[in-house]
Amino acid sequence: MVSDKEDNVGILNIYATFNNTIATLTDLAGNTIGRISGGQITKHDRMRANPTIAMFIAKRVQDLLRDYRMNTLYVRMKGQTGATGIGPGAHAIVRTLTKEGVKILSMSDVTR
């Protein structure tokens, strides 16, 4: 069965700390398409790493995906070096994008 619908694939790099969440959308060559952070959504310092703000970041990522006709992503999550784990915003972004119909091929943790 041949599909005439072409899948445009991108890479979503999520840097989630306990102070902020930054999502960078790139193509497969690594060229940056767009970058959204918690500071662009809210000006309250205490809210930037909140999962609710991460849902708004995911909505803006979805707008970028729609503009570039992408519907499939590789997700790379990174936490702060030396921290105990990834911040709360990373999984909220992935959950929101999945609910909106974006296909996620793989998720990886690239924290050092």
Phi, psi and chi 1 to 4 in degrees:
 res  aa     phi    psi   chi1   chi2   chi3   chi4
   1 MET       -  120.9 -176.7  171.8  168.7      -
   2 VAL  -100.5  130.0  177.3      -      -      -
   3 SER   -98.5  130.8  172.7      -      -      -
   4 ASP   -87.2   -3.3   56.4   -6.0      -      -
   5 LYS   -87.8  122.0 -176.3  178.6  175.6 -176.4
   6 GLU   -89.4  133.1 -177.3  179.0  -32.0      -
   7 ASP   -90.1  119.1  -80.0  -13.0      -      -
   8 ASN   -95.0  124.9  -69.5  -30.2      -      -
   9 VAL  -108.3  140.0 -178.8      -      -      -
  10 GLY  -133.2  174.5      -      -      -      -
  11 ILE  -119.8  128.4  -58.5  170.7      -      -
  12 LEU  -109.1  112.7 -179.1   64.5      -      -
  13 ASN   -96.5  119.9  -63.5  -60.9      -      -
  14 ILE  -113.2  120.7  -57.9  170.8      -      -
  15 TYR  -108.0  105.7  177.0   65.1      -      -
  16 ALA  -118.9  113.6      -      -      -      -
  17 THR  -111.0 -175.6   64.9      -      -      -
  18 PHE   -86.5    3.6  -67.4   97.8      -      -
  19 ASN  -115.2  -24.2  -68.1  -36.2      -      -
  20 ASN  -159.0  163.4 -159.6    0.0      -      -
  21 THR  -132.9  126.7  -56.6      -      -      -
  22 ILE  -125.3  128.7  -58.8  169.8      -      -
  23 ALA  -117.5  126.8      -      -      -      -
  24 THR  -120.2  124.3  -54.3      -      -      -
  25 LEU  -100.9  126.2 -178.2   65.6      -      -
  26 THR  -128.1  164.4   64.3      -      -      -
  27 ASP   -86.5 -176.9   58.7    4.9      -      -
  28 LEU   -69.2  -20.6  -71.0  178.9      -      -
  29 ALA   -82.2  -10.2      -      -      -      -
  30 GLY    97.2    5.5      -      -      -      -
  31 ASN   -76.7  128.3  -58.3  -41.6      -      -
  32 THR   -70.8  128.7  -59.1      -      -      -
  33 ILE   -96.1  -42.5  -65.4  171.8      -      -
  34 GLY  -165.5  156.1      -      -      -      -
  35 ARG  -136.3  130.1  175.6  177.6  -68.9  159.6
  36 ILE  -128.8  136.1  -60.4  110.0      -      -
  37 SER  -127.3  166.5   72.4      -      -      -
  38 GLY   -63.6  -28.2      -      -      -      -
  39 GLY   -69.9  -22.1      -      -      -      -
  40 GLN   -79.1  -22.7  -68.2  174.1  -31.3      -
  41 ILE   -87.8  -45.6  -54.7  -66.5      -      -
  42 THR  -133.7  153.2 -176.9      -      -      -
  43 LYS  -100.5   -0.4  -63.5  -58.8  177.1 -169.0
  44 HIS   -83.2  122.3  -61.3  -76.3      -      -
  45 ASP   -61.0  -36.5  -72.6  -20.5      -      -
  46 ARG   -73.8  -13.1   61.6 -175.9  171.3   80.7
  47 MET  -100.4   -7.4  -63.6  -70.1  -72.7      -
  48 ARG   -66.0  -28.5  -68.6 -170.3  -64.2 -174.3
  49 ALA   -99.3    9.8      -      -      -      -
  50 ASN   -72.2  139.6 -164.4  -30.8      -      -
  51 PRO   -60.6  -28.0  -24.9   33.5      -      -
  52 THR   -66.2  -41.7  -54.2      -      -      -
  53 ILE   -66.8  -34.5  -60.6  -58.5      -      -
  54 ALA   -63.2  -31.7      -      -      -      -
  55 MET   -65.4  -38.5  -71.4  176.6   12.5      -
  56 PHE   -68.8  -34.5  -70.0  110.2      -      -
  57 ILE   -62.2  -42.3  -67.7  172.2      -      -
  58 ALA   -63.2  -36.7      -      -      -      -
  59 LYS   -64.3  -39.5  -65.5  -71.4 -173.9 -178.2
  60 ARG   -70.2  -35.3  -69.3 -143.9 -173.1  154.1
  61 VAL   -63.5  -39.6  167.6      -      -      -
  62 GLN   -63.8  -36.0 -173.3 -177.6    8.9      -
  63 ASP   -63.5  -40.6  -67.8  -19.3      -      -
  64 LEU   -64.2  -41.3  -75.1  172.3      -      -
  65 LEU   -61.2  -41.1  -69.5  171.3      -      -
  66 ARG   -66.2  -39.8 -167.3  176.1  -55.2  117.7
  67 ASP   -64.0  -36.4  -70.0  -15.4      -      -
  68 TYR   -99.5   10.5  -74.9   89.2      -      -
  69 ARG    54.7   41.1  -67.2 -178.4  174.3   84.5
  70 MET   -99.6  143.2  -69.5 -177.2 -177.9      -
  71 ASN  -137.9    3.5   53.2    2.3      -      -
  72 THR  -133.9  137.0  -53.0      -      -      -
  73 LEU  -133.4  148.1  -72.7  176.1      -      -
  74 TYR  -100.0  134.7  -70.6  100.3      -      -
  75 VAL  -114.3  127.3  176.8      -      -      -
  76 ARG  -120.3  116.7  -63.8  170.4   47.6 -170.6
  77 MET  -105.6  138.9  -63.7 -176.3  -73.2      -
  78 LYS  -135.3  134.4 -178.9  178.8 -179.0 -177.9
  79 GLY  -103.1  176.6      -      -      -      -
  80 GLN   -69.1  137.6 -171.4  171.7    8.7      -
  81 THR   -62.1  128.6  -56.4      -      -      -
  82 GLY    86.3   -4.2      -      -      -      -
  83 ALA   -81.1  170.1      -      -      -      -
  84 THR   -77.8  -15.7   56.7      -      -      -
  85 GLY   179.1 -171.1      -      -      -      -
  86 ILE   -80.7  145.9  -63.0  174.8      -      -
  87 GLY   -65.0  169.3      -      -      -      -
  88 PRO   -70.5  -15.2   24.4  -31.8      -      -
  89 GLY   -80.4  -24.0      -      -      -      -
  90 ALA   -63.9  -48.4      -      -      -      -
  91 HIS   -70.9  -28.8  -63.1  -65.7      -      -
  92 ALA   -67.7  -36.5      -      -      -      -
  93 ILE   -65.0  -46.2  -70.0  175.0      -      -
  94 VAL   -64.1  -42.9  172.5      -      -      -
  95 ARG   -60.7  -44.9 -116.4 -169.8  -18.6  -99.0
  96 THR   -66.5  -42.4  -55.6      -      -      -
  97 LEU   -65.3  -37.3  -71.7  174.6      -      -
  98 THR   -65.3  -41.5  -55.9      -      -      -
  99 LYS   -65.1  -28.4  -74.2 -179.0 -176.5  176.7
 100 GLU   -84.6   -0.6  -64.0  -64.3  -31.6      -
 101 GLY    98.9    9.8      -      -      -      -
 102 VAL   -79.2  132.3  176.1      -      -      -
 103 LYS   -87.1  126.5 -170.7  162.8  102.9  177.9
 104 ILE  -106.7  117.4  -59.9 -156.9      -      -
 105 LEU   -77.4  -44.8  -66.0  176.4      -      -
 106 SER  -155.8  153.6   73.8      -      -      -
 107 MET  -123.7  135.9  -71.2  173.7   39.3      -
 108 SER  -139.3  150.1   60.8      -      -      -
 109 ASP  -101.7  117.5 -176.5    2.7      -      -
 110 VAL  -110.6   22.1  -66.8      -      -      -
 111 THR   -67.9  137.7  -55.5      -      -      -
 112 ARG   -99.1      -  -66.7 -178.7 -177.7 -148.6
